[in-house]
Amino acid sequence: MDLIDKAQTSDQLKRVLAEQFQLQDWESDPRAAILLDLYFYTMQFSREHNFTREQSSAFFAIVRDTHEACVETPLPNVEECYHYLTELLFCHAIRRPPFSIDLFSQEQLALISDYVVNTYFRHFKLYKYAFTPQVRLDISLSYVGLPEPEPAAELGEVGDSVKVPVSPVEEEEAESGTTAPSESPTAPLREYISAQLCQELAQLRLAMEEQLRASEEQFNTKLALLEKTSTSPKGGGRGHRK
């Protein structure tokens, strides 16, 4: 915090944050640039609202821990992350030693909650996309009761000519150009499996789209409720100490 407090300009603050959190390659690394912006605007918010050193440090740690909880899994966990954020905020707003401390007032708690929701959680999916690996499904099929396909090397070396005995009927068909197409005995099985697989994938895609749509609607509802709560008149003063 001493180095951060000494930084007077925006460029100095960014340089200090990049050095402290090993983000020197932010100009070429998109992830480092995103993290640097997150940390920079967090400190700018602390300065704009005249937070003390302890408050600035705690607020910075809350934002960083929330981000780490977001990117620890590629699966959707917005509800868990928001619940974790509220726990961290209340641990720094209620005096109940040794479990929590009243570091922030009620007004500051509302300001911090509005800021994190309107900046971080509104772009939650973008942070998730940028910092977590994409989940892909690879399917490998093995047919029970069917012989294993022989490698090409076992059939003959490259360049060797292998003579296969041909029946007179096949010679006549080859000469006349009316060779009947030979159908593989496993073709119906493969077609059936492909049809079933396409049907299952379509159902899975629909289920995932419905789940994502429901999660997005639930998240938007929570955001609207939180914005409505934040715009309502707040009670003044700090909480009573026990």
HELIX and SHEET records of a PDB file:
HELIX    1   1 ASP A    2  LYS A    6  1                                   5    
HELIX    2   2 SER A   10  GLN A   20  1                                  11    
HELIX    3   3 PRO A   30  GLU A   48  1                                  19    
HELIX    4   4 ARG A   53  VAL A   71  1                                  19    
HELIX    5   5 VAL A   78  CYS A   91  1                                  14    
HELIX    6   6 GLN A  106  THR A  119  1                                  14    
HELIX    7   7 PHE A  121  HIS A  123  5                                   3    
HELIX    8   8 PHE A  124  PHE A  131  1                                   8    
HELIX    9   9 ALA A  152  LEU A  155  5                                   4    
HELIX   10  10 PRO A  168  SER A  176  1                                   9    
HELIX   11  11 ALA A  187  THR A  231  1                                  45    
SHEET    1   A 2 ALA A  93  ARG A  96  0                                        
SHEET    2   A 2 SER A 100  ASP A 102 -1                                        
END                                                                             
